[in-house]
């Protein structure tokens, strides 16, 4: 059991290090189907292990300047408010419906990320209309140096997406990286490598809020399995971060999109047998 939990944790950490997300959606199936953990407890273990692993990956990226702290904090505060609501909503909807909606959302996200790789001008981290004569009507815009212009409309958009991320985190036991990374790239024009680092900061903060909500609701989790998942997650995060640093933005986005599609298919398949 010990070795298997560490291996599963390393897979989750590798996904987080490589893409800045996706670890949570792998963690719950691995815990439930690989370690026979009860689904409710798997949600708590997933949140704790993914959040802890994300924290491990934040420090080096912050040192390298690959995190937009201001944008990440704004995102995270909204997500922390949404996590308890998601935890409550999960008790109201049937598991099968939640899984189907979850998978459908993942497919939409994957499609948007893949489509974006076909437009190189959108992967620069500066809005496509910056520096041209045509007016830019995007809600969030960046200047020529790539700095986000945090207007009231842009801040509101990021807060709304952060709330959605928090709700999903509380509902499904995920850090929300599969939403955070595409949202930062598509909505704020952030470069994908910076989006990965910023996503890890958000995941840690939102996961911490979701774990607190989970425990305050009277649920419990296995500290032993959580610690093993974290141990493997640290190693996986390190390896994933090394590989991500060597990949170009479009390649990383395509890998992210393919991974999300595979998980969505897995979730849909499993939901048919609930």
C-alpha positions as CSV (number, residue, x, y, z in Angstrom):
1,X,0.0,0.0,0.0
2,X,2.8,2.4,0.9
3,X,4.7,2.0,-2.4
4,X,1.5,2.3,-4.4
5,X,0.3,5.4,-2.7
6,X,3.7,7.1,-3.3
7,X,3.6,6.1,-7.0
8,X,0.1,7.5,-7.4
9,X,1.2,10.7,-5.6
10,X,4.1,11.1,-7.9
11,X,1.7,10.9,-10.9
12,X,-0.4,13.6,-9.4
13,X,2.7,15.8,-8.7
14,X,4.0,15.3,-12.2
15,X,0.8,16.5,-13.7
16,X,0.8,19.5,-11.5
17,X,4.5,20.3,-12.3
18,X,4.0,19.9,-16.0
19,X,0.8,21.7,-16.6
20,X,-0.1,23.6,-13.4
21,X,-3.3,21.6,-13.1
22,X,-4.8,18.2,-13.8
23,X,-3.4,16.6,-10.6
24,X,-6.7,16.7,-8.7
25,X,-8.7,15.1,-11.4
26,X,-6.2,12.2,-11.4
27,X,-6.0,12.0,-7.6
28,X,-9.6,11.1,-6.9
29,X,-9.9,8.2,-9.4
30,X,-6.5,6.9,-8.2
31,X,-7.6,7.0,-4.6
32,X,-11.0,5.4,-5.2
33,X,-10.1,2.8,-7.8
34,X,-6.5,2.2,-7.0
35,X,-6.4,2.4,-3.2
36,X,-10.1,1.6,-2.4
37,X,-10.6,4.8,-0.5
38,X,-14.2,5.9,0.0
39,X,-15.2,8.6,-2.5
40,X,-16.0,11.2,0.2
41,X,-12.6,10.7,2.0
42,X,-10.8,10.7,-1.4
43,X,-12.0,14.2,-1.9
44,X,-10.4,15.4,1.3
45,X,-7.2,13.5,0.7
46,X,-7.0,14.9,-2.8
47,X,-7.5,18.5,-1.7
48,X,-4.8,18.1,1.0
49,X,-2.2,16.4,-1.1
50,X,-2.7,18.5,-4.2
51,X,-2.6,21.7,-2.2
52,X,0.6,20.6,-0.4
53,X,2.2,19.5,-3.6
54,X,1.3,22.8,-5.3
55,X,3.0,24.7,-2.4
56,X,6.2,22.8,-3.0
57,X,6.2,24.0,-6.6
58,X,5.4,27.6,-5.9
59,X,8.8,28.7,-4.3
60,X,11.1,28.0,-7.3
61,X,8.8,29.5,-9.8
62,X,8.3,32.6,-7.6
63,X,12.1,32.9,-7.5
64,X,12.3,32.7,-11.3
65,X,9.6,35.3,-11.8
66,X,7.1,32.8,-13.3
67,X,4.2,33.8,-11.0
68,X,2.0,36.9,-11.3
69,X,1.3,37.3,-7.6
70,X,-1.3,40.1,-7.9
71,X,-3.4,38.1,-10.4
72,X,-3.0,34.9,-8.5
73,X,-4.1,36.4,-5.1
74,X,-7.2,38.0,-6.7
75,X,-8.0,34.6,-8.3
76,X,-7.4,32.8,-5.0
77,X,-9.4,35.0,-2.8
78,X,-12.5,34.5,-5.0
79,X,-11.8,30.7,-5.1
80,X,-11.5,30.5,-1.3
81,X,-14.9,32.0,-1.0
82,X,-16.4,29.6,-3.6
83,X,-14.9,26.4,-2.1
84,X,-17.4,26.1,0.8
85,X,-20.3,26.7,-1.5
86,X,-19.0,23.9,-3.8
87,X,-18.7,21.6,-0.8
88,X,-22.4,22.3,0.0
89,X,-23.6,21.9,-3.5
90,X,-21.9,18.5,-3.9
91,X,-24.3,17.1,-1.3
92,X,-27.4,18.3,-3.2
93,X,-26.7,16.9,-6.7
94,X,-26.6,13.2,-7.8
95,X,-23.0,11.9,-8.3
96,X,-23.8,10.8,-11.8
97,X,-25.0,14.3,-12.8
98,X,-22.0,16.0,-11.3
99,X,-19.6,13.7,-13.1
100,X,-21.2,14.2,-16.5
101,X,-21.2,18.0,-16.1
102,X,-17.6,17.9,-14.9
103,X,-16.5,15.9,-17.9
104,X,-18.4,18.1,-20.3
105,X,-16.7,21.2,-18.9
106,X,-13.3,19.5,-19.2
107,X,-13.9,18.8,-22.9
108,X,-14.8,22.4,-23.6
109,X,-11.7,23.6,-21.8
110,X,-9.5,21.1,-23.8
111,X,-11.0,22.3,-27.1
112,X,-10.4,26.0,-26.3
113,X,-6.7,25.3,-25.3
114,X,-6.0,23.2,-28.4
115,X,-7.6,25.8,-30.7
116,X,-5.5,28.5,-29.1
117,X,-2.3,26.7,-30.2
118,X,-3.3,27.3,-33.8
119,X,-3.1,31.0,-33.3
120,X,0.6,31.8,-32.5
121,X,-0.2,35.5,-31.9
122,X,-2.4,34.5,-28.9
123,X,0.4,32.6,-27.1
124,X,2.7,35.6,-26.6
125,X,1.2,36.8,-23.4
126,X,0.2,40.1,-24.9
127,X,-3.3,40.7,-26.2
128,X,-3.5,40.1,-29.9
129,X,-4.8,43.7,-30.5
130,X,-2.0,45.4,-28.6
131,X,0.2,47.5,-30.8
132,X,-2.1,47.5,-33.8
133,X,-4.5,50.2,-35.1
134,X,-7.7,48.2,-34.5
135,X,-9.4,48.8,-31.1
136,X,-9.1,46.0,-28.5
137,X,-12.4,45.2,-26.9
138,X,-11.1,42.4,-24.7
139,X,-12.1,42.6,-21.1
140,X,-8.5,42.0,-19.9
141,X,-5.6,43.6,-21.8
142,X,-1.9,43.8,-21.4
143,X,0.6,46.5,-22.4
144,X,3.6,46.0,-24.7
145,X,5.7,44.7,-21.7
146,X,3.1,42.0,-21.0
147,X,1.8,43.6,-17.8
148,X,-1.8,43.1,-17.1
149,X,-4.0,46.2,-17.0
150,X,-6.2,45.3,-14.0
151,X,-9.2,47.4,-14.7
152,X,-12.5,47.0,-12.8
153,X,-14.0,45.0,-15.6
154,X,-10.9,42.7,-15.8
155,X,-10.9,42.3,-12.0
156,X,-14.6,41.4,-12.0
157,X,-14.0,38.8,-14.7
158,X,-11.1,37.2,-12.8
159,X,-13.1,37.1,-9.6
160,X,-16.1,35.4,-11.3
161,X,-13.8,32.7,-12.8
162,X,-12.1,32.4,-9.4
163,X,-15.4,31.8,-7.7
164,X,-16.3,29.1,-10.3
165,X,-12.9,27.5,-9.7
166,X,-13.5,27.5,-5.9
167,X,-17.0,25.9,-6.4
168,X,-15.5,23.2,-8.6
169,X,-12.8,22.6,-6.1
170,X,-15.2,22.1,-3.3
171,X,-17.5,19.9,-5.4
172,X,-15.0,17.6,-7.0
173,X,-12.0,17.6,-4.7
174,X,-9.7,19.2,-7.3
175,X,-7.4,22.1,-7.1
176,X,-9.0,23.7,-10.1
177,X,-5.8,24.0,-12.2
178,X,-7.6,22.6,-15.3
179,X,-9.8,25.7,-15.1
180,X,-7.2,28.2,-13.8
181,X,-4.5,27.6,-16.5
182,X,-6.9,28.0,-19.5
183,X,-8.6,31.0,-17.8
184,X,-5.3,32.8,-17.2
185,X,-4.2,32.1,-20.8
186,X,-7.4,32.8,-22.6
187,X,-8.9,35.5,-20.4
188,X,-5.9,37.5,-19.2
189,X,-3.4,36.8,-22.1
190,X,-0.9,35.3,-19.7
191,X,2.0,33.2,-21.1
192,X,1.4,29.5,-20.5
193,X,4.5,29.0,-18.4
194,X,3.6,31.9,-16.1
195,X,0.0,30.6,-16.0
196,X,1.3,27.3,-14.8
197,X,3.3,28.9,-11.9
198,X,0.4,31.3,-11.0
199,X,-2.0,28.3,-11.1
200,X,0.1,26.5,-8.4
201,X,-0.2,29.5,-6.1
202,X,-4.0,29.6,-6.6
203,X,-4.3,25.8,-6.2
204,X,-2.5,25.9,-2.8
205,X,-4.7,28.7,-1.4
206,X,-8.0,27.4,-2.7
207,X,-7.2,23.8,-1.6
208,X,-6.4,25.1,1.9
209,X,-9.8,26.7,2.0
210,X,-11.5,23.6,0.7
211,X,-9.7,21.3,3.2
212,X,-10.8,23.6,6.1
213,X,-14.4,23.5,4.8
214,X,-14.2,19.7,4.4
215,X,-12.9,19.2,8.0
216,X,-15.3,21.7,9.5
217,X,-18.2,19.7,8.0
218,X,-17.2,16.8,10.2
219,X,-15.4,14.7,7.6
220,X,-12.2,12.9,8.2
221,X,-9.2,11.9,6.1
222,X,-6.3,9.4,6.5
223,X,-3.1,11.3,7.5
224,X,-1.1,8.2,6.5
225,X,-2.3,8.1,2.9
226,X,-2.2,11.9,2.6
227,X,1.5,11.9,3.8
228,X,2.4,9.2,1.3
229,X,0.6,11.1,-1.5
230,X,2.6,14.2,-0.6
231,X,5.9,12.4,-0.6
232,X,5.3,11.1,-4.1
233,X,3.9,14.4,-5.1
234,X,7.0,16.3,-4.2
235,X,9.1,14.1,-6.4
236,X,6.6,14.2,-9.3
237,X,6.4,18.0,-9.0
238,X,10.1,18.3,-9.4
239,X,10.3,16.1,-12.5
240,X,7.2,17.7,-14.1
241,X,8.7,21.2,-13.5
242,X,12.0,20.2,-15.2
243,X,10.1,18.9,-18.3
244,X,7.8,21.9,-18.4
245,X,10.7,24.3,-18.4
246,X,12.1,22.6,-21.6
247,X,8.8,22.6,-23.5
248,X,7.5,25.4,-25.7
249,X,4.2,27.1,-24.8
250,X,2.1,25.6,-27.6
251,X,3.5,22.1,-27.0
252,X,2.6,22.4,-23.3
253,X,-0.9,23.6,-24.1
254,X,-1.4,20.6,-26.4
255,X,-0.2,18.2,-23.8
256,X,-2.6,19.8,-21.3
257,X,-5.5,19.5,-23.7
258,X,-4.9,15.9,-24.5
259,X,-4.6,15.0,-20.8
260,X,-7.8,16.7,-20.0
261,X,-9.6,14.9,-22.8
262,X,-8.4,11.5,-21.5
263,X,-9.5,12.2,-18.0
264,X,-12.9,13.4,-19.3
265,X,-13.4,10.2,-21.2
266,X,-12.4,8.2,-18.1
267,X,-14.9,10.1,-15.9
268,X,-17.7,9.7,-18.4
269,X,-17.0,6.0,-18.7
270,X,-17.0,5.5,-14.9
271,X,-20.2,7.6,-14.5
272,X,-22.1,5.3,-16.7
273,X,-21.7,2.5,-14.1
274,X,-22.7,4.5,-11.1
